[in-house]
Amino acid sequence: MIRFEQVTKRYPDGTTAVDDLSFEVAEGELVTLVGPSGCGKTTTMMMVNRLIEPTSGRIYVDGADIAAVDPVRLRRRIGYVIQQVGLFPHRTVLDNTATVPALVGWKRARARARAAELLDLVGLDPKTYGSRYPEQLSGGQRQRVGVARALAADPPVLLMDEPFGAVDPVVRERLQNEFLNLQRTVRKTVLMVTHDIEEAVRLGDRVAVYGQGRIEQFDTPGAVLGTPATPYVAQFVGADRGLKRLSVTVIEADDLEQPPVARLEEPAAQAAARLRADGARWAMVLNADDDLHGWVGVDEVALAGDGATVGDLAHRMNAWLPVGASLKQAFGVMLQHDAGWVAVVDGARFVGVLTPAKLHEALRRSVDADAQGVGRDEVEFDSVADA
């Protein structure tokens, strides 16, 4: 979808902002450009919509050399989101969102209908927010409007320049989550500039780590964190890159252990005898459909009166996560609840538990898999859990 071929940008004073840059972004891929200030990442992005013209080289969007495309027409086919949003203060939220469709000739009713649809998609009810003005919105709400406006004419490409940098950390994380969910729906080809390595690895399908005008490494978030290509990349991502990698490593079925199980309607005495025979001290409580209902200690089940069921004694499960959660989320839940393991569920169905030893093993497998160029299930080593 986007291809750079030996692109250089050199200014009249001799400063080289981008030097012989070549890379590709696939259709529907989100690529983050990350690096320190002045490294050339914003220049790279702005050359895609010809706000900056390259000195040499070629840039292609959807197979077309953009040098041969009228800049105005090109920009109307590319969404653009900037840090300060840039909403028109004298126009309502709905009219701001409908700006590009109106510019490309959509009828007013169609443009406003599309704007309302996009506002709803980014979590802003058009009936509530459509008639408001930018000054009546919070910073996070203005950012959402900026994203909606960039998507309004359904552009194939979206450029984002530090889009979440002007809001507080709590709102920023929420906006990042919302954008990831939105991207799963709209699947735009996205180039996003950021100076924050944690944001880069969290959002990007691939990450381009910039040195001075050059890409030092262009790879998956896991590979950038687990196997830095150069000493510069290792220094840039930080000594705590192992912790950062937790956020981009998802829990897989092979990472889980299968603990003892007691059924919701099972008589307590029967469950106690069975679990004690297996040497269990506690058990997960499931119903007949394997839905998770909590956990129970074997000793308290054994002391229950006649007629009691496992369900009568079950404790609420606080330490749990859905399938697809990251190792970082699992680690956080363990710490929050002072838990020795975290239950993993698919909807309500119990899948297994992740222990600290298995979490460590999953991280090691992920790093080794990237280093060897194989799947996590193909990595073999001595497990801490088996020691």
C-alpha positions in Angstrom: 0.0 0.0 0.0 2.8 2.4 0.9 6.3 2.0 -0.5 9.4 4.1 -0.1 12.3 3.5 -2.6 15.6 5.1 -1.7 14.0 8.3 -0.4 16.2 11.2 0.8 15.2 14.6 2.1 18.0 17.1 2.2 17.5 20.8 3.1 19.3 23.7 1.4 21.5 24.2 4.5 22.8 20.7 4.0 20.8 19.0 6.8 19.7 15.5 5.8 16.4 14.7 7.5 15.9 11.3 5.8 18.7 9.4 4.1 18.1 6.7 1.5 15.0 5.3 3.1 13.4 2.1 1.7 10.5 0.2 3.3 7.0 -1.0 2.7 3.7 -0.9 4.6 1.2 -3.6 3.7 -2.5 -2.9 3.2 -4.3 -2.8 6.5 -1.1 -2.7 8.5 -0.4 -0.2 11.3 3.3 0.8 11.4 4.6 3.0 14.1 7.6 5.3 13.5 9.5 5.8 16.8 12.6 7.7 17.7 14.0 10.8 19.4 13.1 14.4 18.3 14.8 15.4 15.0 15.4 11.8 13.7 13.3 12.2 10.6 10.1 10.2 11.5 7.7 13.1 11.1 9.4 14.1 7.8 8.9 10.6 6.6 5.2 10.7 7.3 4.7 14.2 5.8 6.3 13.1 2.6 3.5 10.6 2.1 0.9 13.3 1.6 3.4 15.7 0.0 3.4 18.3 2.8 7.2 17.8 2.4 8.7 16.9 -1.0 11.5 14.4 -1.1 14.9 15.5 -2.6 15.3 12.1 -4.3 13.7 8.7 -4.4 10.1 7.6 -5.0 7.1 7.1 -2.8 4.2 4.9 -3.9 0.7 4.8 -2.5 -1.5 2.0 -3.7 0.9 1.4 -6.6 0.9 5.0 -7.8 3.9 7.3 -7.7 2.6 10.2 -5.6 4.9 12.7 -7.5 2.6 12.3 -10.4 -0.6 12.9 -8.4 -2.1 16.4 -7.7 -1.2 17.1 -4.0 -4.8 18.3 -3.2 -6.4 15.2 -4.6 -3.8 13.1 -2.9 -4.4 14.7 0.5 -8.2 14.2 0.2 -7.6 10.4 -0.1 -5.3 10.3 3.0 -6.6 10.8 6.6 -4.4 13.0 8.8 -4.6 13.2 12.6 -2.2 15.5 14.5 -1.5 16.0 18.2 -3.3 19.3 18.6 -6.3 17.9 16.5 -6.8 21.2 14.6 -10.6 21.3 14.7 -12.3 24.4 13.4 -13.4 26.3 16.5 -16.4 28.0 14.8 -17.9 24.8 13.4 -19.8 22.1 15.3 -18.4 18.7 16.0 -20.7 17.2 13.3 -19.6 19.8 10.7 -15.9 19.4 11.7 -16.2 15.7 11.1 -18.0 16.2 7.7 -15.3 18.5 6.4 -13.4 16.2 4.0 -16.6 14.6 2.5 -17.9 18.1 1.8 -14.6 19.1 0.2 -14.7 16.1 -2.2 -18.2 16.9 -3.3 -20.5 14.8 -1.2 -24.0 16.2 -0.7 -24.6 17.8 2.7 -27.0 15.2 3.9 -24.7 12.3 3.0 -21.7 14.0 4.5 -23.5 14.7 7.8 -24.8 11.1 7.9 -21.3 9.8 7.4 -20.1 12.1 10.1 -22.7 10.9 12.6 -21.8 7.3 11.8 -18.1 8.0 12.5 -18.8 9.9 15.7 -20.8 6.9 17.0 -18.0 4.6 15.9 -15.4 6.5 18.1 -17.8 6.5 21.1 -19.4 10.0 20.8 -23.2 10.0 20.5 -23.9 12.4 17.6 -27.2 13.4 19.2 -25.3 14.5 22.3 -22.0 15.8 20.8 -22.8 16.7 17.2 -24.1 20.2 17.9 -21.3 21.0 20.4 -18.3 23.1 19.6 -14.7 22.0 20.2 -14.3 24.2 23.2 -17.1 22.3 24.9 -15.2 19.0 24.6 -12.4 17.5 26.8 -9.0 16.9 25.2 -9.7 13.2 24.8 -13.1 13.9 23.1 -11.4 16.3 20.7 -8.9 13.6 19.8 -11.8 11.2 19.0 -13.3 13.9 16.8 -10.0 14.3 15.0 -9.8 10.5 14.3 -13.5 10.5 13.1 -12.8 13.5 10.8 -9.7 11.7 9.3 -11.8 8.6 8.6 -14.9 10.4 7.3 -14.2 10.1 3.5 -13.1 6.5 4.0 -9.5 7.1 3.0 -7.3 4.0 2.4 -4.4 5.5 4.3 -4.3 7.2 7.7 -1.3 9.3 8.9 -1.1 10.0 12.6 1.4 12.4 14.2 1.7 12.0 17.9 -2.1 11.6 18.1 -2.4 10.9 21.8 0.5 13.0 23.1 -1.6 16.0 24.3 -3.7 14.1 26.9 -3.1 12.7 30.4 -1.8 9.1 30.8 -5.2 7.7 31.8 -7.0 9.2 28.9 -4.1 8.3 26.6 -4.3 4.6 27.4 -8.1 4.6 26.9 -7.7 6.3 23.6 -5.1 3.8 22.5 -7.4 1.0 23.4 -10.3 2.6 21.5 -8.1 3.2 18.5 -6.9 -0.5 18.5 -10.6 -1.6 18.6 -11.4 0.8 15.8 -8.5 -0.4 13.7 -9.7 -4.0 14.0 -13.0 -2.7 12.4 -11.8 -0.3 9.7 -8.4 -1.9 8.9 -6.8 1.2 7.5 -3.2 1.4 6.4 -1.7 3.5 9.1 1.7 5.3 9.6 1.8 6.7 13.1 4.6 8.8 14.5 5.4 8.6 18.2 8.4 9.2 20.5 7.2 6.7 23.1 8.5 3.2 22.6 5.8 1.7 24.8 3.1 3.3 22.6 5.0 2.2 19.5 5.1 -1.5 20.5 1.6 -1.5 21.9 -0.1 -0.2 18.8 2.1 -1.2 15.9 1.9 -4.4 13.9 5.5 -3.5 13.0 7.8 -0.8 14.4 10.4 1.3 12.6 13.0 2.5 15.1 14.8 5.6 13.8 18.3 6.7 14.3 19.4 9.9 12.7 17.5 9.9 9.4 17.7 6.1 9.0 15.7 3.1 10.2 17.9 1.1 12.6 15.3 -1.7 12.9 12.0 -2.5 11.2 10.3 -5.5 12.7 7.5 -6.8 14.9 7.2 -5.3 18.4 8.3 -8.5 20.0 11.4 -8.7 17.9 12.4 -5.1 18.5 12.1 -5.7 22.3 13.4 -9.2 22.4 16.2 -9.1 19.8 17.4 -5.5 19.2 19.2 -5.3 15.8 21.9 -2.8 17.0 23.3 -1.4 20.2 21.5 1.8 19.4 18.1 0.0 19.3 18.9 -1.8 22.5 19.7 1.5 24.2 16.6 3.2 22.8 14.1 0.6 23.9 15.7 0.5 27.3 17.2 -1.9 29.8 13.6 -2.8 30.9 12.7 -4.1 27.5 11.9 -7.5 29.0 9.1 -5.8 31.0 8.0 -3.9 28.0 7.8 -7.1 26.0 5.2 -8.4 28.5 2.7 -6.0 27.0 3.1 -7.4 23.4 3.2 -11.1 24.3 -0.3 -12.6 24.5 -1.2 -15.6 26.6 -1.5 -18.8 24.6 -3.1 -22.1 25.4 0.2 -23.8 25.8 1.1 -21.3 28.6 -1.7 -22.5 30.8 -1.9 -25.2 33.5 -5.0 -27.3 34.2 -5.7 -27.3 37.9 -8.1 -29.6 39.8 -11.8 -29.0 39.1 -15.0 -29.3 41.1 -18.5 -29.1 39.6 -21.0 -26.5 40.8 -23.7 -29.0 41.7 -21.4 -31.7 42.9 -22.1 -32.8 46.5 -19.4 -31.4 48.8 -18.5 -34.7 50.5 -18.1 -36.4 47.1 -15.8 -33.6 45.8 -13.7 -33.5 49.0 -13.0 -37.2 48.8 -12.1 -37.1 45.1 -9.9 -34.0 45.5 -8.1 -35.3 48.6 -7.3 -38.5 46.8 -5.6 -36.5 44.1 -3.7 -34.5 46.7 -5.4 -31.2 45.8 -5.6 -28.3 48.2 -8.0 -26.2 46.1 -10.0 -26.5 42.9 -11.7 -24.4 40.3 -15.5 -24.4 40.4 -17.1 -24.9 37.0 -20.7 -25.7 35.9 -21.6 -28.5 33.5 -20.7 -26.2 30.5 -17.2 -25.5 31.9 -18.1 -21.9 32.8 -16.1 -20.5 35.6 -17.9 -19.8 38.9 -15.0 -19.3 41.3 -12.7 -21.5 43.4 -12.9 -23.5 46.6 -10.5 -24.9 49.2 -10.6 -28.6 49.7 -10.5 -28.4 53.5 -13.7 -26.2 53.7 -15.4 -28.6 51.3 -14.6 -31.5 53.5 -16.0 -29.7 56.6 -19.3 -28.8 54.9 -22.5 -30.2 56.3 -24.7 -32.9 54.7 -26.5 -31.8 51.6 -24.1 -29.0 50.8 -22.8 -28.6 47.3 -19.6 -27.2 45.9 -21.5 -24.2 44.6 -22.6 -23.3 48.2 -19.0 -22.9 49.2 -17.5 -21.3 46.1 -15.5 -18.1 46.4 -15.6 -15.3 43.9 -12.8 -15.4 41.3 -11.1 -11.9 41.3 -7.9 -12.8 39.5 -9.0 -13.6 36.0 -8.4 -12.5 32.4 -9.9 -13.1 29.0 -8.2 -15.1 26.2 -5.9 -12.8 24.2 -4.8 -10.8 27.2 -1.1 -9.9 27.5 1.4 -11.2 30.0 1.7 -7.7 31.3 -2.0 -7.7 32.2 -1.6 -11.1 33.8 1.4 -9.9 35.9 -0.6 -6.8 36.9 -3.6 -8.9 38.0 -1.3 -11.2 40.1 0.1 -8.2 41.9 -3.2 -6.4 42.4 -4.9 -9.4 44.0 -1.7 -10.9 45.6 -2.6 -14.1 43.6 -0.4 -17.1 42.9 -2.1 -17.7 39.5 -4.6 -16.0 37.2 -7.6 -17.8 35.7 -8.0 -17.4 31.9 -11.5 -17.6 30.4 -13.0 -17.5 26.9 -16.2 -15.7 27.4 -17.4 -17.5 30.6 -15.7 -20.8 29.7 -12.7 -21.7 31.8 -9.5 -22.4 29.8 -6.8 -22.8 32.4 -4.6 -20.9 34.9 -1.4 -18.9 34.3 1.2 -19.2 37.1 4.3 -17.0 37.7 6.6 -19.8 36.4 4.5 -20.3 33.3 4.4 -16.5 32.7 8.2 -16.5 32.8 8.4 -19.5 30.5 6.0 -17.8 28.0 8.2 -14.7 27.9 11.3 -16.8 27.3 9.6 -18.8 24.5 8.4 -15.6 22.8 11.9 -14.1 22.8 13.6 -17.3 21.6 10.9 -17.8 18.9 11.7 -14.4 17.4 15.4 -15.0 17.7 15.1 -18.3 15.9 12.4 -17.3 13.4 10.0 -20.0 14.6 6.7 -20.3 16.4 6.5 -20.3 20.1 5.3 -23.9 20.1 8.5 -24.9 18.4 10.9 -23.6 21.1 12.3 -26.1 23.5 14.2 -25.4 26.7 14.2 -26.6 30.3 11.1 -25.2 32.0 11.3 -23.5 35.4 7.9 -25.0 36.1 9.3 -28.5 35.6 12.3 -28.1 37.8 
